[in-house]
Structures are given as C-alpha cells and as structure tokens.
Amino acid sequence: MYDKLKTHEHPAILYRLNSLSLRASPENIDAPYQFDSHGELVVGGVTNSVMIPLDVAPLGHQQLKITGAISVKMSDFHIDPPSPKIALGLIKTGNQVKLVVDALLTADGRPSHE
C-alpha cells in the first residue's frame, strides 16, 4: 500500500482548508458544533477538492476536539487498489476508502495529554 500511495515521494496525506461553514449549533452543552469544511485533499501528490463534515467540540482548558470522516475513491487520486500477491486472487480490495479526522487543538499549540 505504501508503494501505491507513493509515500517515498509524498509521505503525508494533506488537507488544506479553504472555507468553514457552520451547519448546526449545539443542541445542548455536550453536543459539538457541526461544520462543512471545503478544501483540497492531497494524496500521493494528486490534489482534489473535497467537502468534509466536521464536528468541533470545546473541551475546556482552551482545547477543541475536531472529528470527521470522508469516503473517497483511490482511483480519484490515480491510485490502483492494491491486491495481495500471496492470496492467489482470493482477496479483493475495494476502490472506496474512509479517511478519518481526529484532532485535538490547544491554544498554546502544544499537544495535550488528556
């Protein structure tokens, strides 16, 4: 899979945020804010425009928890789904993959250990 993702040339999957739109305010104090984020997703050196729905939850102590997910097709990033050589064709891989966002932001920029 690392070869298919061209990790030797492009070691990271990147997301460049272009805009963030509030979709829904929290219904109660424990619920997150819901946003639609629009940006550019870079996988294996190929860039596509995407929309990722994000939940943003204030945690206190000047921290924000950001979560979200998006399904993309590997072929949209010019990646052929890998197929194991040892499985004699018995294992199939799909074109659809799920990318997950799970981040904790702090006001001072240091990682939190909570």
MMTF fields as JSON, N, C-alpha, C and O atoms, coordinates in Angstrom:
{
  "mmtfVersion": "1.0.0",
  "mmtfProducer": "UNKNOWN",
  "numBonds": 455,
  "numAtoms": 456,
  "numGroups": 114,
  "numChains": 1,
  "numModels": 1,
  "chainsPerModel": [1],
  "groupsPerChain": [114],
  "chainIdList": ["A"],
  "bondAtomList": [4, 2, 8, 6, 12, 10, 16, 14, 20, 18, 24, 22, 28, 26, 32, 30, 36, 34, 40, 38, 44, 42, 48, 46, 52, 50, 56, 54, 60, 58, 64, 62, 68, 66, 72, 70, 76, 74, 80, 78, 84, 82, 88, 86, 92, 90, 96, 94, 100, 98, 104, 102, 108, 106, 112, 110, 116, 114, 120, 118, 124, 122, 128, 126, 132, 130, 136, 134, 140, 138, 144, 142, 148, 146, 152, 150, 156, 154, 160, 158, 164, 162, 168, 166, 172, 170, 176, 174, 180, 178, 184, 182, 188, 186, 192, 190, 196, 194, 200, 198, 204, 202, 208, 206, 212, 210, 216, 214, 220, 218, 224, 222, 228, 226, 232, 230, 236, 234, 240, 238, 244, 242, 248, 246, 252, 250, 256, 254, 260, 258, 264, 262, 268, 266, 272, 270, 276, 274, 280, 278, 284, 282, 288, 286, 292, 290, 296, 294, 300, 298, 304, 302, 308, 306, 312, 310, 316, 314, 320, 318, 324, 322, 328, 326, 332, 330, 336, 334, 340, 338, 344, 342, 348, 346, 352, 350, 356, 354, 360, 358, 364, 362, 368, 366, 372, 370, 376, 374, 380, 378, 384, 382, 388, 386, 392, 390, 396, 394, 400, 398, 404, 402, 408, 406, 412, 410, 416, 414, 420, 418, 424, 422, 428, 426, 432, 430, 436, 434, 440, 438, 444, 442, 448, 446, 452, 450],
  "bondOrderList": [1, 1, 1, 1, 1, 1, 1, 1, 1, 1, 1, 1, 1, 1, 1, 1, 1, 1, 1, 1, 1, 1, 1, 1, 1, 1, 1, 1, 1, 1, 1, 1, 1, 1, 1, 1, 1, 1, 1, 1, 1, 1, 1, 1, 1, 1, 1, 1, 1, 1, 1, 1, 1, 1, 1, 1, 1, 1, 1, 1, 1, 1, 1, 1, 1, 1, 1, 1, 1, 1, 1, 1, 1, 1, 1, 1, 1, 1, 1, 1, 1, 1, 1, 1, 1, 1, 1, 1, 1, 1, 1, 1, 1, 1, 1, 1, 1, 1, 1, 1, 1, 1, 1, 1, 1, 1, 1, 1, 1, 1, 1, 1, 1],
  "groupList": [{"groupName": "MET", "atomNameList": ["N", "CA", "C", "O"], "elementList": ["N", "C", "C", "O"], "formalChargeList": [0, 0, 0, 0], "bondAtomList": [1, 0, 2, 1, 3, 2], "bondOrderList": [1, 1, 2], "singleLetterCode": "M", "chemCompType": "L-PEPTIDE LINKING"}, {"groupName": "TYR", "atomNameList": ["N", "CA", "C", "O"], "elementList": ["N", "C", "C", "O"], "formalChargeList": [0, 0, 0, 0], "bondAtomList": [1, 0, 2, 1, 3, 2], "bondOrderList": [1, 1, 2], "singleLetterCode": "Y", "chemCompType": "L-PEPTIDE LINKING"}, {"groupName": "ASP", "atomNameList": ["N", "CA", "C", "O"], "elementList": ["N", "C", "C", "O"], "formalChargeList": [0, 0, 0, 0], "bondAtomList": [1, 0, 2, 1, 3, 2], "bondOrderList": [1, 1, 2], "singleLetterCode": "D", "chemCompType": "L-PEPTIDE LINKING"}, {"groupName": "LYS", "atomNameList": ["N", "CA", "C", "O"], "elementList": ["N", "C", "C", "O"], "formalChargeList": [0, 0, 0, 0], "bondAtomList": [1, 0, 2, 1, 3, 2], "bondOrderList": [1, 1, 2], "singleLetterCode": "K", "chemCompType": "L-PEPTIDE LINKING"}, {"groupName": "LEU", "atomNameList": ["N", "CA", "C", "O"], "elementList": ["N", "C", "C", "O"], "formalChargeList": [0, 0, 0, 0], "bondAtomList": [1, 0, 2, 1, 3, 2], "bondOrderList": [1, 1, 2], "singleLetterCode": "L", "chemCompType": "L-PEPTIDE LINKING"}, {"groupName": "THR", "atomNameList": ["N", "CA", "C", "O"], "elementList": ["N", "C", "C", "O"], "formalChargeList": [0, 0, 0, 0], "bondAtomList": [1, 0, 2, 1, 3, 2], "bondOrderList": [1, 1, 2], "singleLetterCode": "T", "chemCompType": "L-PEPTIDE LINKING"}, {"groupName": "HIS", "atomNameList": ["N", "CA", "C", "O"], "elementList": ["N", "C", "C", "O"], "formalChargeList": [0, 0, 0, 0], "bondAtomList": [1, 0, 2, 1, 3, 2], "bondOrderList": [1, 1, 2], "singleLetterCode": "H", "chemCompType": "L-PEPTIDE LINKING"}, {"groupName": "GLU", "atomNameList": ["N", "CA", "C", "O"], "elementList": ["N", "C", "C", "O"], "formalChargeList": [0, 0, 0, 0], "bondAtomList": [1, 0, 2, 1, 3, 2], "bondOrderList": [1, 1, 2], "singleLetterCode": "E", "chemCompType": "L-PEPTIDE LINKING"}, {"groupName": "PRO", "atomNameList": ["N", "CA", "C", "O"], "elementList": ["N", "C", "C", "O"], "formalChargeList": [0, 0, 0, 0], "bondAtomList": [1, 0, 2, 1, 3, 2], "bondOrderList": [1, 1, 2], "singleLetterCode": "P", "chemCompType": "L-PEPTIDE LINKING"}, {"groupName": "ALA", "atomNameList": ["N", "CA", "C", "O"], "elementList": ["N", "C", "C", "O"], "formalChargeList": [0, 0, 0, 0], "bondAtomList": [1, 0, 2, 1, 3, 2], "bondOrderList": [1, 1, 2], "singleLetterCode": "A", "chemCompType": "L-PEPTIDE LINKING"}, {"groupName": "ILE", "atomNameList": ["N", "CA", "C", "O"], "elementList": ["N", "C", "C", "O"], "formalChargeList": [0, 0, 0, 0], "bondAtomList": [1, 0, 2, 1, 3, 2], "bondOrderList": [1, 1, 2], "singleLetterCode": "I", "chemCompType": "L-PEPTIDE LINKING"}, {"groupName": "ARG", "atomNameList": ["N", "CA", "C", "O"], "elementList": ["N", "C", "C", "O"], "formalChargeList": [0, 0, 0, 0], "bondAtomList": [1, 0, 2, 1, 3, 2], "bondOrderList": [1, 1, 2], "singleLetterCode": "R", "chemCompType": "L-PEPTIDE LINKING"}, {"groupName": "ASN", "atomNameList": ["N", "CA", "C", "O"], "elementList": ["N", "C", "C", "O"], "formalChargeList": [0, 0, 0, 0], "bondAtomList": [1, 0, 2, 1, 3, 2], "bondOrderList": [1, 1, 2], "singleLetterCode": "N", "chemCompType": "L-PEPTIDE LINKING"}, {"groupName": "SER", "atomNameList": ["N", "CA", "C", "O"], "elementList": ["N", "C", "C", "O"], "formalChargeList": [0, 0, 0, 0], "bondAtomList": [1, 0, 2, 1, 3, 2], "bondOrderList": [1, 1, 2], "singleLetterCode": "S", "chemCompType": "L-PEPTIDE LINKING"}, {"groupName": "GLN", "atomNameList": ["N", "CA", "C", "O"], "elementList": ["N", "C", "C", "O"], "formalChargeList": [0, 0, 0, 0], "bondAtomList": [1, 0, 2, 1, 3, 2], "bondOrderList": [1, 1, 2], "singleLetterCode": "Q", "chemCompType": "L-PEPTIDE LINKING"}, {"groupName": "PHE", "atomNameList": ["N", "CA", "C", "O"], "elementList": ["N", "C", "C", "O"], "formalChargeList": [0, 0, 0, 0], "bondAtomList": [1, 0, 2, 1, 3, 2], "bondOrderList": [1, 1, 2], "singleLetterCode": "F", "chemCompType": "L-PEPTIDE LINKING"}, {"groupName": "GLY", "atomNameList": ["N", "CA", "C", "O"], "elementList": ["N", "C", "C", "O"], "formalChargeList": [0, 0, 0, 0], "bondAtomList": [1, 0, 2, 1, 3, 2], "bondOrderList": [1, 1, 2], "singleLetterCode": "G", "chemCompType": "PEPTIDE LINKING"}, {"groupName": "VAL", "atomNameList": ["N", "CA", "C", "O"], "elementList": ["N", "C", "C", "O"], "formalChargeList": [0, 0, 0, 0], "bondAtomList": [1, 0, 2, 1, 3, 2], "bondOrderList": [1, 1, 2], "singleLetterCode": "V", "chemCompType": "L-PEPTIDE LINKING"}],
  "groupTypeList": [0, 1, 2, 3, 4, 3, 5, 6, 7, 6, 8, 9, 10, 4, 1, 11, 4, 12, 13, 4, 13, 4, 11, 9, 13, 8, 7, 12, 10, 2, 9, 8, 1, 14, 15, 2, 13, 6, 16, 7, 4, 17, 17, 16, 16, 17, 5, 12, 13, 17, 0, 10, 8, 4, 2, 17, 9, 8, 4, 16, 6, 14, 14, 4, 3, 10, 5, 16, 9, 10, 13, 17, 3, 0, 13, 2, 15, 6, 10, 2, 8, 8, 13, 8, 3, 10, 9, 4, 16, 4, 10, 3, 5, 16, 12, 14, 17, 3, 4, 17, 17, 2, 9, 4, 4, 5, 9, 2, 16, 11, 8, 13, 6, 7],
  "groupIdList": [1, 2, 3, 4, 5, 6, 7, 8, 9, 10, 11, 12, 13, 14, 15, 16, 17, 18, 19, 20, 21, 22, 23, 24, 25, 26, 27, 28, 29, 30, 31, 32, 33, 34, 35, 36, 37, 38, 39, 40, 41, 42, 43, 44, 45, 46, 47, 48, 49, 50, 51, 52, 53, 54, 55, 56, 57, 58, 59, 60, 61, 62, 63, 64, 65, 66, 67, 68, 69, 70, 71, 72, 73, 74, 75, 76, 77, 78, 79, 80, 81, 82, 83, 84, 85, 86, 87, 88, 89, 90, 91, 92, 93, 94, 95, 96, 97, 98, 99, 100, 101, 102, 103, 104, 105, 106, 107, 108, 109, 110, 111, 112, 113, 114],
  "secStructList": [7, 6, 6, 6, 6, 6, 6, 6, 6, 7, 7, 1, 7, 3, 3, 3, 3, 3, 3, 3, 3, 3, 3, 3, 7, 7, 1, 1, 6, 6, 1, 7, 3, 3, 3, 3, 3, 3, 3, 3, 3, 3, 3, 6, 6, 3, 3, 3, 3, 3, 3, 3, 3, 3, 3, 3, 3, 3, 3, 3, 6, 6, 3, 3, 3, 3, 3, 3, 3, 3, 3, 3, 3, 4, 4, 4, 4, 6, 7, 7, 7, 7, 7, 7, 6, 6, 6, 6, 6, 7, 7, 7, 7, 7, 1, 3, 3, 3, 3, 3, 3, 3, 3, 3, 3, 3, 6, 6, 1, 7, 7, 7, 7, 7],
  "xCoordList": [0.82, 0.0, 0.862, 0.511, 1.999, 2.868, 3.376, 3.493, 3.675, 4.107, 2.99, 3.234, 1.758, 0.614, 0.365, -0.037, 0.609, 0.419, 1.615, 1.579, 2.667, 3.883, 4.456, 4.826, 4.527, 4.962, 6.42, 6.811, 7.232, 8.636, 8.734, 9.663, 7.786, 7.773, 6.842, 7.114, 5.744, 4.72, 4.368, 3.392, 5.148, 4.997, 3.726, 3.421, 2.986, 1.81, 0.583, 0.68, -0.569, -1.84, -2.152, -2.157, -2.412, -2.611, -4.027, -4.655, -4.523, -5.806, -5.591, -5.192, -5.861, -5.746, -7.15, -7.924, -7.47, -8.799, -8.94, -8.106, -10.004, -10.29, -11.415, -11.359, -12.442, -13.558, -14.229, -14.159, -14.879, -15.563, -16.911, -16.97, -18.003, -19.357, -20.084, -20.112, -20.668, -21.44, -22.706, -23.509, -22.876, -24.058, -25.109, -26.304, -24.657, -25.6, -24.905, -23.773, -25.61, -25.125, -25.492, -26.402, -24.784, -25.085, -26.503, -26.998, -27.15, -28.491, -28.44, -29.415, -27.282, -27.092, -25.604, -24.794, -25.263, -23.897, -22.852, -21.676, -23.258, -22.321, -22.199, -21.334, -23.046, -23.033, -22.007, -21.729, -21.446, -20.461, -21.128, -22.297, -20.373, -20.748, -20.519, -19.582, -21.369, -21.214, -20.904, -21.614, -19.822, -19.351, -19.229, -19.06, -19.316, -18.913, -17.599, -17.534, -16.553, -15.254, -15.004, -15.201, -14.576, -14.253, -12.76, -12.22, -12.109, -10.676, -10.12, -10.845, -8.802, -8.08, -7.427, -6.682, -7.713, -7.138, -6.035, -6.258, -4.832, -3.673, -3.274, -2.893, -3.365, -2.997, -2.078, -2.454, -0.896, 0.042, 0.423, 0.746, 0.387, 0.749, -0.385, -0.186, -1.573, -2.738, -3.683, -3.985, -4.149, -4.999, -6.42, -6.629, -7.399, -8.818, -9.529, -9.184, -10.535, -11.396, -12.399, -13.011, -12.566, -13.495, -14.223, -13.798, -15.334, -16.045, -16.021, -16.424, -15.549, -15.515, -16.389, -16.113, -17.437, -18.209, -17.378, -16.782, -17.348, -16.552, -17.415, -18.292, -17.157, -17.732, -16.635, -15.522, -16.946, -15.985, -16.587, -17.629, -15.894, -16.392, -15.406, -14.259, -15.831, -14.979, -14.85, -15.849, -13.615, -13.369, -13.039, -12.924, -12.886, -12.404, -10.893, -10.27, -10.302, -8.838, -8.297, -7.186, -9.088, -8.71, -8.342, -7.335, -9.173, -8.959, -10.202, -11.329, -9.972, -11.046, -10.782, -9.664, -11.801, -11.721, -12.422, -13.59, -11.697, -12.232, -12.269, -11.253, -13.445, -13.591, -14.399, -15.216, -14.157, -14.901, -14.421, -13.458, -15.087, -14.706, -15.24, -16.239, -14.552, -14.963, -14.587, -13.542, -15.441, -15.128, -14.669, -15.301, -13.574, -13.038, -12.687, -12.522, -12.58, -12.149, -10.655, -10.181, -9.925, -8.486, -8.226, -7.259, -9.093, -8.897, -9.001, -8.423, -9.733, -9.801, -8.447, -8.222, -7.545, -6.202, -5.15, -3.971, -5.615, -4.75, -4.022, -2.861, -4.722, -4.161, -4.965, -6.187, -4.283, -4.934, -5.057, -4.071, -6.252, -6.378, -5.401, -5.285, -4.701, -3.72, -4.39, -5.516, -3.694, -4.185, -3.018, -1.963, -3.196, -2.111, -1.68, -2.52, -0.375, 0.161, 0.051, -0.062, 0.082, 0.093, -1.301, -1.418, -2.357, -3.712, -4.267, -5.405, -3.483, -3.914, -5.24, -6.047, -5.459, -6.681, -7.894, -8.991, -7.735, -8.871, -9.251, -10.383, -8.319, -8.599, -8.762, -7.876, -9.876, -10.153, -10.152, -10.585, -9.665, -9.717, -10.623, -10.704, -11.296, -12.207, -11.526, -10.404, -12.216, -11.724, -12.032, -11.333, -13.078, -13.538, -12.743, -12.569, -12.261, -11.588, -12.169, -12.707, -12.048, -12.549, -11.359, -10.49, -11.327, -10.304, -10.95, -12.045, -10.266, -10.815, -9.984, -8.754, -10.68, -10.045, -10.291, -11.428, -9.222, -9.337, -8.211, -7.062, -8.556, -7.525, -7.925, -9.106, -6.914, -7.098, -6.26, -5.036, -6.91, -6.21, -6.155, -7.118, -5.0, -4.825, -4.44, -3.875, -4.753, -4.479, -2.983, -2.582, -2.154, -0.721, 0.024, 1.238, -0.7, -0.083, 0.633, 1.156, 0.67, 1.329, 0.322, -0.858, 0.783, -0.129, -0.622, 0.109, -1.869, -2.443, -2.333, -2.343, -2.23, -2.121, -3.388, -3.356, -4.503, -5.776, -6.462, -7.548],
  "yCoordList": [-1.194, 0.0, 1.255, 2.253, 1.206, 2.38, 2.737, 3.914, 1.716, 1.979, 2.619, 3.553, 2.123, 2.67, 4.133, 4.935, 4.475, 5.857, 6.753, 7.955, 6.168, 6.913, 7.64, 8.811, 6.93, 7.564, 7.987, 8.866, 7.396, 7.826, 9.226, 9.966, 9.609, 10.952, 11.904, 13.102, 11.367, 12.165, 11.475, 10.727, 11.714, 10.944, 11.231, 10.487, 12.281, 12.624, 12.836, 13.24, 12.554, 12.95, 14.316, 14.477, 15.303, 16.68, 17.151, 16.721, 18.035, 18.699, 20.191, 20.631, 20.953, 22.424, 23.0, 22.917, 23.581, 24.151, 25.465, 26.359, 25.582, 26.829, 27.613, 28.841, 26.904, 27.588, 26.646, 25.423, 27.255, 26.512, 27.179, 28.368, 26.42, 26.962, 26.233, 25.003, 27.002, 26.412, 25.779, 26.449, 24.485, 23.753, 23.696, 23.814, 23.511, 23.412, 23.775, 23.366, 24.553, 24.869, 23.723, 22.949, 23.61, 22.523, 22.625, 23.716, 21.46, 21.424, 21.431, 21.783, 21.034, 21.093, 21.341, 21.372, 21.513, 21.903, 20.832, 21.155, 19.579, 18.499, 18.178, 17.396, 18.766, 18.474, 19.356, 20.47, 18.866, 19.654, 20.623, 20.464, 21.613, 22.443, 21.585, 20.787, 21.74, 20.978, 21.935, 22.914, 21.62, 22.464, 21.666, 20.447, 22.359, 21.825, 22.498, 23.721, 21.698, 22.261, 21.958, 20.83, 22.954, 22.798, 23.054, 24.029, 22.16, 22.316, 21.397, 20.84, 21.255, 20.436, 19.274, 19.472, 18.062, 16.854, 16.383, 16.202, 16.186, 15.773, 14.366, 14.147, 13.417, 12.03, 11.567, 11.627, 11.114, 10.627, 11.672, 11.338, 12.937, 14.02, 14.513, 15.437, 13.918, 14.325, 15.111, 14.684, 16.267, 17.166, 17.167, 17.326, 16.986, 17.069, 17.963, 17.99, 18.699, 19.494, 18.57, 17.728, 18.733, 17.891, 18.726, 19.827, 18.169, 18.726, 17.662, 16.522, 18.034, 17.111, 17.687, 18.784, 16.974, 17.43, 17.243, 16.188, 18.268, 18.226, 18.543, 19.404, 17.839, 18.177, 18.828, 18.308, 19.97, 20.693, 20.846, 21.474, 20.25, 20.269, 20.996, 20.568, 22.092, 22.731, 21.812, 21.308, 21.601, 20.694, 21.412, 20.762, 22.708, 23.421, 23.493, 22.855, 24.248, 24.426, 24.874, 24.506, 25.669, 26.204, 25.09, 25.173, 24.054, 22.938, 22.704, 22.914, 22.263, 21.893, 20.491, 20.176, 19.659, 18.328, 18.398, 18.777, 18.027, 18.075, 16.65, 15.955, 16.225, 14.898, 14.978, 15.881, 14.028, 13.954, 12.777, 12.104, 12.534, 11.441, 11.714, 12.409, 11.153, 11.267, 9.973, 9.382, 9.546, 8.404, 8.937, 9.82, 8.397, 8.791, 7.532, 6.45, 7.696, 6.598, 6.747, 7.835, 5.663, 5.692, 6.101, 6.806, 5.656, 5.972, 7.474, 7.961, 8.214, 9.677, 10.335, 11.478, 9.604, 10.096, 9.31, 9.277, 8.679, 7.916, 6.778, 6.49, 6.138, 5.015, 3.768, 3.758, 2.716, 1.433, 0.713, 0.603, 0.218, -0.527, -1.693, -2.427, -1.868, -2.955, -4.318, -4.447, -5.322, -6.697, -7.561, -7.571, -8.28, -9.106, -10.181, -10.855, -10.336, -11.32, -12.744, -13.689, -12.91, -14.257, -14.866, -16.05, -14.096, -14.597, -15.328, -15.797, -15.433, -16.135, -15.616, -16.378, -14.301, -13.692, -13.88, -13.474, -14.487, -14.742, -13.526, -13.432, -12.598, -11.384, -10.221, -9.947, -9.553, -8.393, -7.143, -7.173, -6.056, -4.776, -3.84, -3.908, -2.973, -2.039, -0.735, -0.46, 0.05, 1.357, 2.428, 3.437, 2.199, 3.177, 3.023, 1.912, 4.15, 4.15, 5.279, 6.257, 5.121, 6.125, 6.813, 6.159, 8.135, 8.939, 9.568, 10.126, 9.471, 9.945, 11.114, 11.079, 12.147, 13.295, 13.156, 12.974, 13.242, 13.174, 14.034, 13.598, 15.259, 16.202, 16.877, 17.088, 17.211, 17.967, 19.23, 19.156, 20.383, 21.661, 22.339, 22.314, 22.951, 23.696, 25.13, 25.396, 26.052, 27.465, 27.745, 28.646, 26.992, 27.254, 26.434, 26.569, 25.588, 24.803, 23.548, 22.807, 23.288, 22.073, 20.921, 21.139, 19.708, 18.559, 18.371, 18.596, 17.956, 17.699, 16.227, 15.391, 15.906, 14.511, 14.044, 13.06, 14.721, 14.32, 13.312, 12.844],
  "zCoordList": [0.0, 0.0, 0.0, -0.629, 0.71, 0.749, -0.648, -0.991, -1.448, -2.825, -3.635, -4.399, -3.475, -4.211, -3.839, -4.681, -2.559, -2.102, -2.412, -2.151, -2.965, -3.321, -2.106, -2.193, -0.96, 0.281, 0.255, 1.024, -0.601, -0.682, -1.277, -0.951, -2.152, -2.746, -1.993, -1.901, -1.455, -0.776, 0.54, 0.597, 1.601, 2.842, 3.651, 4.583, 3.32, 4.128, 3.255, 2.096, 3.843, 3.248, 3.841, 5.062, 2.984, 3.44, 3.157, 2.19, 4.007, 3.777, 3.988, 5.067, 2.948, 3.018, 3.1, 2.146, 4.239, 4.467, 3.711, 3.85, 2.906, 2.187, 2.846, 2.922, 3.325, 3.987, 4.981, 4.861, 5.963, 7.018, 7.24, 7.551, 7.083, 7.224, 8.341, 8.383, 9.24, 10.339, 9.774, 9.124, 10.027, 9.577, 10.683, 10.413, 11.949, 13.068, 14.373, 14.633, 15.183, 16.529, 17.458, 17.164, 18.582, 19.518, 20.069, 20.352, 20.217, 20.801, 22.321, 22.985, 22.87, 24.317, 24.587, 23.661, 25.846, 26.211, 25.875, 25.706, 25.776, 25.484, 23.998, 23.605, 23.176, 21.734, 21.016, 21.461, 19.913, 19.165, 18.185, 17.831, 17.761, 16.624, 15.386, 15.352, 14.364, 13.136, 11.99, 11.758, 11.281, 10.187, 8.895, 8.922, 7.771, 6.476, 6.129, 5.997, 5.983, 5.606, 4.139, 3.685, 3.413, 1.994, 1.839, 2.363, 1.11, 0.942, -0.117, -0.941, -0.069, -1.038, -0.303, 0.657, -0.763, -0.209, -1.15, -2.347, -0.585, -1.375, -0.941, 0.208, -1.867, -1.61, -2.734, -3.904, -2.396, -3.395, -4.428, -5.568, -4.029, -4.938, -5.824, -6.613, -5.713, -6.506, -5.602, -4.487, -6.089, -5.309, -5.857, -7.059, -4.965, -5.32, -4.32, -3.138, -4.807, -3.927, -3.266, -3.923, -1.944, -1.188, -0.142, 0.21, 0.346, 1.481, 2.573, 2.342, 3.762, 4.893, 6.001, 6.486, 6.412, 7.565, 8.836, 9.05, 9.664, 10.896, 12.101, 12.043, 13.194, 14.495, 15.316, 15.397, 15.927, 16.753, 18.144, 18.329, 19.122, 20.498, 21.409, 21.531, 22.056, 23.056, 24.277, 24.79, 24.734, 25.851, 27.148, 28.187, 27.123, 28.293, 28.245, 27.396, 29.128, 29.167, 27.801, 27.419, 27.07, 25.755, 24.768, 24.066, 24.729, 23.814, 22.965, 23.414, 21.718, 20.807, 20.277, 19.869, 20.284, 19.694, 18.336, 18.253, 17.265, 15.906, 15.356, 15.34, 14.906, 14.333, 13.041, 12.855, 12.165, 10.922, 10.098, 10.465, 8.996, 8.108, 6.713, 6.53, 5.745, 4.353, 3.635, 3.907, 2.726, 1.87, 0.522, -0.058, 0.036, -1.267, -2.059, -1.496, -3.352, -4.21, -4.469, -4.798, -4.321, -4.599, -6.047, -6.338, -6.947, -8.366, -8.642, -9.614, -7.797, -7.956, -7.707, -8.106, -7.045, -6.769, -7.572, -7.219, -8.66, -9.57, -8.858, -9.148, -7.924, -7.179, -7.522, -7.381, -7.972, -8.209, -6.876, -6.147, -6.538, -5.275, -5.249, -6.23, -4.142, -4.066, -4.007, -3.528, -4.494, -4.367, -3.899, -4.533, -2.802, -2.266, -3.263, -3.857, -3.441, -4.378, -3.839, -4.62, -2.533, -1.962, -1.842, -1.528, -2.081, -1.874, -3.093, -3.06, -4.172, -5.386, -5.919, -6.451, -5.773, -6.273, -5.39, -5.771, -4.214, -3.336, -2.494, -2.021, -2.304, -1.528, -2.492, -3.301, -2.407, -3.256, -2.385, -1.233, -2.944, -2.246, -3.025, -4.251, -2.305, -2.95, -3.308, -2.882, -4.087, -4.523, -3.47, -3.38, -2.681, -1.691, -0.393, 0.107, 0.151, 1.444, 2.297, 1.779, 3.603, 4.54, 5.188, 5.763, 5.093, 5.771, 7.0, 6.922, 8.129, 9.401, 9.925, 9.903, 10.395, 11.04, 12.536, 12.971, 13.319, 14.778, 15.346, 15.425, 15.741, 16.18, 17.48, 17.757, 18.268, 19.495, 19.37, 19.268, 19.377, 19.266, 20.624, 21.391, 20.909, 22.145, 21.802, 20.741, 22.71, 22.475, 22.364, 21.628, 23.08, 23.066, 22.0, 21.852, 21.262, 20.197, 20.646, 19.814, 21.968, 22.452, 22.504, 22.78, 22.242, 22.342, 23.765, 24.729, 23.878, 25.192, 25.51, 24.607, 26.776, 27.206, 27.891, 28.629, 27.668, 28.293, 27.432, 27.774]
}
